[in-house]
Amino acid sequence: MQNIRILTAGDSSLLIEFGKEISPEINRKIAATIQLMKEQHIEGVVDMIPAFCSLLINYDPRVISYEEIRERMQALVRVDARAGETRKRIFEIPVCYGGGYGPDIANIAEHAGLSEEEVIRIHSSRDYLIYMLGFLPGFTYLGGLDERLHTPRLANPRIRIPAGSVGIGGSQTGIYPLDSPGGWQLMGMTPVKTYDPSRETPILVEAGDYIRFVPVDEAEYLRIKEAADRGEYQCKVHEEEV
């Protein structure tokens, strides 16, 4: 990977640009850099915020100077780190598709020229890489949506989309972690709380993880929701070779 740039971003931040395209290779390099920084325990680093092609590093200039943090980062990004390249962590997310849980699934199917059953099969047939979190706490920006399911956003966004809604917006799919306005086409809902401020770790997943949507019927959805509301439901999480 060539032409990695380290830029100033205010008086207490650095922005590392790893490229200009959204790709699994760049995402893995960002994840590897974050892992290296955690292992190095660089004093003064306050936060690391990954995006599609970049990594924002916030630091305390009273603890570490700009020159020092830049020098440390120049050395780290040259390391041929391969964290996360051989195995991936997958979170299985149950989804009740269609009906009142996914009011726009007919729109998605019509736009794709497919049946609703085919839309569900295609959407749940692959693992989606989490490139970054943002917009809302725990909102996942996922890569890998089948081109057949690319669907324009709603012309008139909804004032309120319920937490747990699974939707499609253009070439992306994702889960709304909180009640929020939004314009994505809603195809289903998960009972899993991807963001829960009462948990020790409020956000369920991290950038670099994968999500696998698993279709469930309404009865199973309600059973899982009851357990999730009690704080007793645990997502199935497993690792596979990349």
C-alpha positions in Angstrom: 0.0 0.0 0.0 1.6 3.3 -1.1 1.1 7.0 -0.5 0.0 6.9 3.1 -0.3 10.5 4.2 -0.2 11.9 7.7 -1.9 15.3 8.0 -2.5 17.8 10.8 -6.2 17.9 11.9 -6.3 20.8 14.4 -4.1 21.4 17.3 -4.5 18.0 19.0 -5.3 15.5 16.1 -3.6 13.7 13.3 -5.3 12.3 10.2 -3.7 9.3 8.5 -5.0 8.8 5.0 -4.4 5.2 3.8 -5.9 5.7 0.3 -8.8 7.1 -1.7 -10.9 4.0 -2.2 -13.1 1.9 0.0 -11.6 -1.6 0.1 -11.1 -4.5 2.5 -7.3 -4.1 2.1 -7.3 -0.5 3.3 -9.7 -1.5 6.1 -7.4 -4.3 7.3 -4.4 -1.9 7.3 -6.4 0.6 9.4 -7.4 -2.2 11.8 -3.8 -3.4 12.0 -2.6 0.1 12.8 -5.1 0.5 15.6 -4.0 -2.9 17.0 -0.3 -1.9 16.9 -1.1 1.4 18.7 -3.0 -0.5 21.4 0.0 -2.8 21.9 2.4 0.2 21.9 0.4 2.0 24.6 1.5 5.4 23.3 1.1 7.8 26.2 -1.0 10.9 25.3 -3.2 9.2 22.7 -6.8 10.0 23.7 -8.8 8.3 21.0 -8.6 6.6 17.6 -11.5 7.0 15.1 -11.4 4.8 12.0 -13.2 5.8 8.8 -13.5 4.2 5.4 -10.0 5.2 4.2 -8.5 7.1 7.2 -7.7 7.0 10.9 -8.2 10.1 13.1 -5.9 10.1 16.1 -6.7 12.5 19.0 -3.9 13.2 21.4 -3.1 15.4 24.4 -0.5 17.9 23.4 0.4 18.4 27.0 1.6 14.8 27.1 3.0 14.2 23.7 4.1 16.8 21.1 2.9 16.9 17.5 6.4 16.1 16.3 6.7 13.0 18.5 3.3 11.6 17.7 3.9 12.2 14.0 7.2 10.4 14.2 5.7 7.5 16.0 2.9 7.2 13.4 5.3 7.4 10.5 7.1 4.4 11.9 4.0 2.4 12.7 2.4 2.7 9.3 5.6 1.3 7.7 5.2 -1.9 9.7 3.9 -4.8 7.5 1.1 -5.6 10.0 -1.5 -8.2 9.0 -3.8 -8.1 12.0 -7.2 -9.4 11.0 -6.1 -10.7 7.6 -6.4 -14.4 8.3 -9.5 -14.6 10.6 -12.6 -12.6 10.9 -15.0 -12.2 13.9 -18.7 -12.6 12.8 -21.7 -11.4 14.7 -24.9 -13.2 13.8 -27.8 -10.7 13.8 -31.3 -12.2 13.7 -33.7 -10.2 11.5 -37.5 -10.5 11.0 -37.9 -9.4 7.4 -41.0 -7.7 5.8 -44.5 -7.0 7.1 -44.6 -4.4 9.8 -41.0 -5.0 10.6 -39.8 -4.1 7.1 -42.4 -1.8 5.4 -40.2 -1.0 2.4 -39.2 -4.5 1.4 -41.8 -4.5 -1.5 -40.1 -1.3 -2.8 -36.7 -3.0 -2.7 -38.0 -6.1 -4.4 -39.7 -4.1 -7.1 -36.6 -1.9 -7.8 -34.5 -5.1 -8.1 -37.0 -7.0 -10.1 -37.0 -9.8 -7.6 -39.5 -11.4 -5.2 -39.4 -10.5 -1.5 -38.1 -14.0 -0.7 -35.2 -13.5 -3.2 -34.4 -10.2 -1.6 -34.2 -11.8 1.9 -32.1 -14.7 0.6 -29.6 -12.4 -1.1 -29.4 -10.0 1.8 -28.8 -12.8 4.3 -26.4 -14.8 2.2 -23.1 -13.0 2.9 -21.0 -11.5 5.6 -20.7 -7.7 5.7 -17.5 -6.0 6.8 -18.0 -3.1 9.2 -15.9 -0.4 7.7 -16.6 2.2 10.3 -19.1 3.4 13.0 -20.7 6.8 13.0 -23.8 9.0 12.5 -25.3 7.5 15.6 -23.5 5.5 18.4 -23.1 2.0 17.1 -24.4 2.8 13.6 -22.6 0.4 11.3 -21.4 1.3 7.8 -21.3 -2.1 6.1 -19.6 -3.1 2.9 -20.5 -5.8 0.5 -24.2 -5.3 -0.4 -25.1 -7.3 -3.5 -25.5 -4.8 -6.4 -28.9 -6.3 -7.2 -30.2 -4.8 -3.9 -28.8 -1.3 -4.3 -31.9 0.9 -3.8 -32.3 4.7 -3.7 -33.1 6.3 -0.4 -36.7 7.4 0.2 -37.7 10.7 -1.5 -39.2 11.8 1.8 -37.3 10.6 4.9 -39.1 9.4 7.9 -39.2 11.5 11.0 -38.7 8.4 13.2 -37.1 5.1 12.4 -37.3 2.6 15.3 -34.1 1.3 16.9 -33.2 -2.1 15.4 -34.5 -1.3 11.9 -32.4 -2.9 9.1 -32.4 -1.0 5.9 -30.8 -0.2 2.6 -29.7 3.3 1.5 -28.1 3.3 -2.0 -25.3 0.8 -2.0 -25.2 0.3 1.7 -27.1 -1.7 4.3 -27.0 -1.3 8.1 -28.9 -1.2 11.4 -30.3 1.8 13.2 -29.1 1.5 16.8 -31.4 4.2 18.1 -34.7 5.8 17.2 -33.8 8.3 14.5 -34.9 10.2 11.5 -33.7 8.6 8.3 -34.3 7.9 4.6 -33.2 4.3 4.2 -35.6 1.8 2.8 -36.6 -0.5 5.7 -36.6 -4.2 5.1 -36.6 -5.8 8.5 -35.9 -5.4 12.2 -33.5 -7.0 14.7 -34.3 -7.4 18.4 -30.6 -7.2 19.2 -29.5 -4.0 20.8 -26.4 -2.9 18.9 -26.1 0.0 21.2 -27.0 -0.2 24.9 -25.6 2.5 27.2 -26.3 0.3 30.2 -23.9 -2.4 29.0 -20.3 -2.4 30.1 -19.4 -2.1 26.4 -22.3 -0.1 25.0 -21.5 -0.7 21.3 -21.8 -4.3 20.4 -19.4 -4.4 17.4 -16.2 -2.8 16.2 -14.9 -1.6 12.9 -13.3 -4.6 11.2 -15.8 -7.1 12.5 -18.4 -8.7 10.3 -22.2 -9.0 10.5 -24.2 -11.9 9.2 -28.0 -11.4 9.0 -30.0 -14.4 10.0 -33.7 -14.5 9.0 -36.1 -15.4 11.8 -39.9 -15.5 12.0 -42.0 -13.2 14.2 -42.3 -15.7 17.1 -38.5 -16.1 17.3 -38.1 -12.3 17.0 -40.4 -11.8 20.0 -38.6 -14.5 22.0 -35.2 -12.9 21.4 -36.6 -9.4 22.1 -37.9 -10.5 25.5 -34.5 -11.9 26.4 -32.7 -8.8 25.0 -34.9 -6.5 27.0 -33.9 -8.4 30.1 -30.3 -8.1 29.2 -30.0 -11.9 28.8 -29.5 -12.4 25.1 -26.1 -13.0 23.7 -25.4 -12.8 19.9 -23.7 -15.8 18.4 -20.2 -14.7 17.6 -17.6 -16.9 15.9 -14.4 -16.7 13.9 -13.7 -17.9 10.4 -10.8 -17.8 8.0 -10.9 -14.8 5.7 
